[in-house]
Every structure is written in structure tokens, then in C-alpha cells.
Amino acid sequence: MNLQDRIYILDGATGTALQQFGLTEADFRGEEFAHHPIPLKGNNDVLNITRPDVIRQVHQNYIDAGADIIETNTFNANTISQTEYGCVEWVSRLNLEGARLAKETASACKERKIYVAGSIGPTDKSLTLAPDPDQPTYRIVNFDTLANAYASQAAALIEGGVDLLLVETIYDGLNAKAALYAIAKVQEEKGTNLPVMLSATVNDKSGRTLTGQSLEALFTSL
């Protein structure tokens, strides 16, 4: 993969692509989560286990549309995001299955090389913004907790065989730093050197992220 040779096309959003399938709570639960105590509809990552056929189809649709890089369905497959759904113990498997499905679909394409990016989302917890304006120093998570969550996800994605890692939808530069720190630590421990990509989300017309950084500031801080 040489970005100096040509432009590579990344696929689009997974969540919105899944909406066209009209999935129900039963689809998200499958047999494995049939008696799970918390509703799972909306937890797209569990579909790697319960509806792998749908995830394969999403990947295939993007390949057919011309994508050179497809993302694993693992945007929220971390211990922090999965706490809401009571699925923390499945985090490693969600990432492994997500990587496997994407790699299998990519390998089936004989016309050209398709790369798989391990999707690492930002979580819904911010290290920069205080959840309570009356307690400006309070954070729901700290740097080490977030880094550990990212590390376990990155390790499973690498084990699953992804070609690169994508820290995506960055809205908080400090969260992204925790992700990059975790990825560097995991790669050093595993002896790997996978490329890392970043994508940031601009929150409004001012061109800043949700935490107030311009893209130039975010780039500099990272």
C-alpha cells in the first residue's frame, strides 16, 4: 500500500448502511444473546456474532462501489461503550469477529487488493469536557482507563489480521492521544508496525471539533 502512487478510497459509514436492513431486536440478539438482560438493538457491533451475513453484505456493497479500504464493524467494540449494553466480556470477540468478517470479504475480491482498517471509535466519554459544569475538574473516565480500553481493542483487531488501524470520528484530541498511546504500546508489545489513520469530525461551520479545536490545532497536538 503506497499512498504516493495513487489515492485509495475508504468506504462509508457502517451504521447508516445497516439501517437499510431494517434489523429488529431479535436480529441483534440472535441465539447467543437471546436471554441478555439489556436491549441490544442499536449495538451494531454484536451483529458480528448474530448477523455476520449482514456485515459481510455491507462490506461487499462498499467493495462493489469501489472502496479500496473497508472498515471493520467495531466502532463501539470497546469496554467503555459496551458497558451500556452489558457486553464488556464480549469485547475481544467482537473485534476478532469484526476483523475476520472484513478480511474474508476483502480476500474474496479477485479484481484488486482490498485493505481492512480496524475501526476504533471515540467512545461517548470525553477526557476534555466535564460532564457537570459545577464540577469542572471531574471526568467520568481518566486517561489510563481510556487508554486501556483502546489497548484491548487494538490488540484484538491486530490479532484478527487487520491491515491498518483507524482512529475515527475524533471529537476530542485528548481521547485520540489516549488511542494513539495505546496503539503504540500494543504494537511495541506485539512487534507489529501497522499503519495508523485518523479521521476527525468537524462540529460546525467554524471548522472546529466538539471540544473546540481547529483541525490545525488537532494535528499539532497529535
C-alpha positions in Angstrom: 0.0 0.0 0.0 1.7 3.2 -1.2 -0.2 6.4 -0.9 2.3 8.1 -3.0 1.3 6.1 -6.0 -2.4 6.8 -6.0 -5.4 7.8 -3.9 -7.1 5.0 -2.0 -10.9 5.1 -1.5 -12.2 4.5 2.0 -15.7 3.0 2.5 -18.6 4.9 4.1 -20.4 4.8 7.4 -21.4 1.4 8.7 -24.2 2.5 11.0 -26.3 4.2 8.2 -25.6 1.3 5.8 -27.0 -1.1 8.4 -30.3 0.9 8.7 -31.4 -0.3 5.2 -31.7 -3.9 6.5 -34.5 -3.0 9.0 -33.0 -5.1 11.7 -35.0 -5.9 14.8 -34.1 -6.7 18.4 -34.2 -10.3 17.5 -31.5 -9.8 14.9 -29.2 -8.2 17.4 -29.8 -10.9 20.0 -29.7 -14.0 17.8 -29.3 -17.2 19.8 -26.3 -16.2 21.8 -27.9 -13.2 23.3 -31.4 -14.5 23.5 -31.7 -14.0 27.2 -29.4 -11.0 27.6 -31.0 -8.7 30.2 -30.4 -5.4 28.4 -31.9 -4.4 25.0 -29.3 -4.7 22.2 -30.9 -3.0 19.3 -28.5 -0.3 18.2 -25.4 -2.1 19.4 -24.2 -2.7 15.9 -21.0 -4.5 17.0 -22.9 -7.6 18.2 -24.1 -8.2 14.7 -20.6 -9.5 14.0 -21.8 -12.5 16.1 -25.5 -12.6 15.5 -25.9 -11.5 11.8 -22.5 -11.9 10.1 -24.3 -12.3 6.8 -25.5 -8.7 7.1 -22.0 -7.4 7.9 -20.5 -9.3 5.0 -23.1 -7.7 2.7 -22.2 -4.2 3.9 -18.6 -4.8 3.2 -19.3 -6.3 -0.2 -21.6 -3.4 -1.1 -18.8 -0.9 -0.4 -16.3 -3.0 -2.4 -18.7 -3.1 -5.3 -19.0 0.7 -5.1 -15.2 1.0 -5.5 -13.8 1.1 -2.0 -10.1 0.1 -1.6 -10.3 0.1 2.2 -13.1 -1.3 4.2 -13.6 -0.7 7.9 -14.3 -3.4 10.5 -17.7 -3.2 12.2 -16.1 -2.4 15.5 -16.8 1.3 16.1 -18.0 0.8 19.6 -16.3 -2.5 20.4 -14.5 -1.3 23.4 -15.1 -1.8 27.2 -16.4 1.7 27.8 -19.0 1.8 25.0 -20.1 -1.9 25.6 -20.7 -1.2 29.3 -24.0 0.4 28.3 -25.2 -2.9 26.8 -23.7 -5.2 29.4 -21.4 -6.7 26.8 -17.9 -5.9 28.1 -16.9 -9.6 28.3 -17.5 -10.0 24.6 -15.2 -7.1 23.5 -12.3 -9.2 22.3 -14.6 -11.5 20.4 -16.5 -8.6 18.8 -13.2 -7.2 17.4 -11.9 -10.6 16.4 -15.1 -11.4 14.5 -15.3 -8.0 13.0 -11.7 -8.3 11.7 -12.4 -11.9 10.4 -15.6 -10.9 8.5 -13.9 -7.9 6.8 -10.8 -9.9 5.9 -12.8 -12.8 4.5 -14.9 -10.4 2.3 -11.8 -8.5 1.2 -9.9 -11.7 0.3 -12.8 -12.8 -1.8 -12.3 -9.9 -4.2 -10.1 -11.1 -7.0 -10.1 -7.9 -9.2 -7.9 -5.8 -6.8 -6.4 -5.7 -3.4 -8.8 -4.7 -0.7 -7.3 -3.5 2.7 -9.0 -3.8 6.0 -8.9 -0.9 8.5 -9.6 -1.8 12.2 -12.2 0.8 13.2 -11.6 2.4 16.6 -14.3 4.9 17.6 -14.0 7.7 20.1 -16.4 6.3 22.8 -19.1 8.6 24.3 -16.8 9.7 27.2 -14.6 12.9 26.8 -11.3 13.5 28.6 -11.5 17.2 27.8 -15.1 18.1 28.6 -16.6 18.0 32.1 -20.0 16.3 32.2 -21.0 18.6 35.1 -20.3 22.4 34.7 -20.4 22.7 38.5 -17.5 20.2 38.8 -15.1 21.4 36.1 -12.3 19.0 37.2 -14.5 15.9 37.2 -14.3 13.4 34.4 -16.2 10.1 34.0 -13.1 8.4 32.8 -9.4 9.2 33.1 -6.6 8.8 30.6 -5.3 5.4 31.8 -8.8 3.9 31.8 -9.5 5.1 28.2 -6.1 4.0 27.0 -6.6 0.5 28.5 -9.9 0.3 26.7 -8.3 1.2 23.4 -5.4 -1.2 24.0 -7.6 -4.2 24.4 -9.5 -3.3 21.3 -6.4 -2.6 19.2 -4.8 -5.9 20.4 -7.8 -7.9 19.3 -8.0 -6.1 15.9 -4.3 -6.8 15.2 -4.8 -10.4 16.3 -7.7 -10.6 13.9 -5.5 -9.6 11.0 -6.4 -6.1 10.0 -4.0 -4.2 7.7 -4.2 -0.9 9.4 -5.9 0.8 12.4 -8.3 3.7 12.0 -8.9 6.0 15.0 -12.0 7.6 13.7 -14.6 10.3 14.3 -12.3 12.2 16.6 -14.1 14.9 18.5 -11.7 15.1 21.5 -8.0 15.4 20.8 -7.1 14.0 24.3 -9.2 10.9 23.6 -7.3 10.5 20.4 -4.0 10.8 22.2 -5.1 8.0 24.5 -5.8 5.9 21.5 -2.5 6.6 19.8 -0.6 5.9 23.1 -2.5 2.6 23.5 -1.8 1.6 19.9 1.9 2.4 20.1 2.1 0.4 23.3 0.3 -2.6 21.9 2.4 -2.6 18.7 5.6 -2.4 20.6 4.5 -5.4 22.7 3.4 -7.4 19.7 6.3 -6.4 17.5 4.0 -5.1 14.8 4.1 -1.9 12.8 0.7 -1.4 11.2 -0.1 1.9 9.7 -2.5 4.2 11.7 -5.0 6.5 10.2 -7.0 9.3 11.9 -10.3 10.9 11.0 -11.7 13.9 12.8 -15.2 15.3 13.0 -15.8 19.0 12.4 -18.7 20.1 14.6 -19.9 23.3 13.0 -19.1 25.9 10.3 -16.3 27.3 12.4 -14.3 24.2 11.4 -13.7 23.1 15.0 -14.2 19.8 16.8 -16.7 19.4 19.6 -14.0 20.3 22.1 -13.2 23.5 20.3 -10.0 22.5 18.4 -9.4 23.6 14.9 -8.0 20.9 12.6 -4.6 22.6 12.6 -4.6 22.6 16.4 -5.7 18.9 16.5 -3.0 18.0 14.0 -0.3 19.8 16.0 -1.4 18.3 19.4 -1.3 14.8 17.9 
